[in-house]
């Protein structure tokens, strides 16, 4: 008997492989696969042609474009500023650091509807922040005679999606940055590398897998977001109407097959995008090993 076989047969707190695998597969089927299967069956009532007709509808295309486009922009913003925030929390000590670290998790704990109402109140024309971009202020005048409207526009959607996705980037990058070996930075500095060069060539490649994961999680969270968006979006068809709201509208009209068809289209697009992100992440890891 080899050492590895003997090690596998050692007593464990967790039950055996077959039992744990059975429970895992049962949980996966009940929570994920069966609901998705029911969704596909409901959408299948329309047939491939019916699903395609709904997918190419101008209103549906506009909603999908806004949902995925705003989610991508929000995830990119969180990728940049989430990395900066994680860097500050890990590398520096300052008064109120623990409070700032706790605030990062607020989007996890705060009900999405409450977040949406708060954001809409802040960024409306008469809100604390929105009023700063009105035509009567010098900042707003830079954007034209009407100023910059944030609430009830696609920009408001991006703001809401950025809010809900920030913790995913910070919490995935933060532990990797905390475990990063400081001796590697010191070695690069001793060889004459500048701080910027050290970050780009030494630190950033090590953080890139975690940053990509955080980006993917923030993007996936934003695509399906509903509660925090509907209050600040304005829900104007062809302008600021997101795809999840359109699904709810179909359900309220008792058009369950149509709602399922839109959901299937969103599911397919999300699956392809996440697959591409995972492939890019694996390619980057393989390149780093080489």
N, C-alpha and C positions, 0 to 999 in steps of 0.2 A: 504494500500500500504506500503510495507516494505521500510526501508531506502535505501537498495541496489537498489531496483527497481526505486525509486525516483531519486537516484543518476545517474542511467543509462539514465534516460529520461531528464537530464539537458541539456540545449543547449550547443552545441560544435562547435568549429571552423571547424572541419572536418565534412563532410557530414555524413548522416546516415549509419547504418550498411549495409543495402542491397546495397546501391549505391557504397560504398567503396569496399565491397566484390565483386561486379560485375566488377568494374574496376581492382581490384587486380587479379581476375581469368582471365580476358581478357588479361591483361598484361603478366601473367604467361603463358598462352597458346601461345600468339604471340611470345614471346621471348624465351621460353624454350621448351614447350611441342610439338609445331608444328614442329620446326626444328629437334628435337629428333625423332619425329614420321616419318618425311621424311627420316631421316638417317636409321631408322630401315626398312622402306619400301624398300629403295634402296638396303640395304644389303640382304633383304629377297628375292631379285631376284635370288640369288645364292642358296637359300635353306639352311637348317641346315647343310647338308652335305658339301656344298660348303664353308660355313663360317668356319666349323671345319677344312676343308682341308687347308684353308688359315691360320688359327690360329696355326696349328701344323707345318707349313712350317719352315725350319731351319732358314731362314733369318728373318722371322717375329718373331720367338721365341727369337732370339738373340737381335733384336731391342726392343722387349717388356721387356726382361730381363734387358737390359741396361737402358731403360727409367724408369722403376719402381725401379730397384735397385739403380741407381744413385739418383733418387728423394728421396728415403728413406734415403740414406746416407746423402744427402744434408739437408734434413729436420731434421735429428738427430743432425748434426753439428750446424744448426741454432738454434735448441732447447737449446743447451748448451751455445753457444756464444751469442745468442740473449738474453737469460736470463741474462748473465753477463753484456751485454751492457745496457739492461734496468735497471739493478741494479745500474750501475755506473751513468746513467743519472738521476735516481730518488734520490739516496742516497748521492751523492757527488756534491760539487760545485768546479769548476775549470775553468781556462781561456779557452775560446773557446767552452764552453759547448753548446751554442745555435748553433754553426756551426756544431758540431758533431751531434746534434739532427736533424739538417736539412739534413745532409749527409745521414742519415738513410733512408730518403725518396727518395733518388736519383734513386734507381731501379724502383720506381713507375713512375717517370717523364722521365727518360732516355729511348729513343727508344731502343728496344731490339736489333736491328741490330747494332746500335752504340755501345752498351754494348758488343756484341759479337766480333766486330772488335777490340775494345779496349783490351778485355781480350786476344784475339788471339795474338795481338801485344805484350802485356806484357809477356805472358807465352810461346811464341815461343822460339826456341833454342837461337836465337840472341836477344831476348827481354830483358828488364830490369830485370825482375824476372826470366824468364826461363834460362838466361845465368848463373845465380847463381847456378843452378843445373846441369850444364854441366859436362862432365867427367874431364875437366881441373881444376875444383874447388874442394876443400876438402869436401864441402857439397855434391856435385854430386858424388864424388868417394865413398861415403858411400853407394850408391845405385847400385854400380857395375861399370864395365869398361865403360859403355855407359852413365852413369849418370842417371838422372831422367827426362824423357820426360813428360811434362805436356800438352802442346797443342797437338791437334790431337790424343788424347788418351781418354779412359774413365775417367781418372783423370781430364782432361780438361772439360768434360761434368759435372762432379761433381762441379768443380769450378764455372761454369756458373750458374748452378742450385742453388748453395748456394748464389750466388750474388743476384739473382732475388727473393729468398724466405726470405732473412733476415728481411725485414721490417714487414712481417706478424707476426713474433714471437715477435719482439720488441714492436710493436704497440698494441698487445693484452695483453702482460704482463705488460707494463708500467703503464697504468691507475690503474690496480688492485694493483700493488705494491705501487703506490702513495697513494691509499686510505687505505692501510693496517694500522691498528691501532698500533701505536708505543707502547702503554701501554701494549699490549700483550707481546711484546719483553721484556719490562722492568719487567713484572711480571715473565717471565721465567728466566731472569737474577737474579732477587731477590731470586728465589728458588734454585739458584746454577747451572743453566744450562750454559754450555759454549756457545760461539758464534756458533760453528759448530752444536751443539745439538739443539740450538734454531732455526737455519735455517732449519735443517732436520725435526724436529718434529713440529715446529710452523709455520714457514714462507712458506716452500715448499708445504705442503698440501693445504694451501690457494691459492697458485699460480698455482697448478697443473691443475685445470680446464682451466684457461686461457692459460697456456703453452700447453696443449693438443690441444686447439682450434687453437693456432698459428701454432703448428706442422702440424695439418691437413690442414690448409690453405696453408702453405708453400709446403707441399707435393702435394696438388692438383694443385697448381700453377706450380710446377716443372714438373709434369707429362705431361702437355700440352705445355710446353715451346718449342719454335721453333727458333725464331729469334736470341737469344743470344747464342744458342748452335751450330748452323750449321757452324759458322765461326771458332770455336775453336775445334770442334769435329773431323774434318777431313773427316767425313762421309764415313768411310771405311766399306763396308758391312761385317757383322759378327764380327766387332771389335768396331767401334765407330759410328755406324749408329743408330739413335734414331727412335722410332716408328712414331712420327709426320713427320719426313723427309721421311720415307717410304710411308706414306699416300700421301704426296705431289708427290713423284715419281710415284705412281699409278695414280694420277690425271693427271700428265703430259703424261702418256701413255694412257690416255682416258679410263682407267680401273676404272670407277666410282664405280661399285659394289664392286670391290676388295678393293678400298680405304674405302668405307663405312663399309665393313666387318672388316677391321683392327680397324677402329674407334669404332665399336660396341664392339669388344673384349676389347679395352682399356676402354670403358665406363663401361662394366660389371666388370672388375677387379677393376677399381677406385671406383665404387659403393660399392662393397663388402668390400674393404679396409676402406673406409670412414664410412661404417656402423659399422664395427668392432671398429673403433676409437670412434665413438659416443656412442656405447654400453659400452665401457670401461670407457668413461667419465661419463656416467650416473651411472655406478656401483660405481665409485669412489665418486661421489657426495652423493649417497645413503649410502655408507660406512661412509662418514664423518658425515652425519646427525645422523647415528646410534651411 
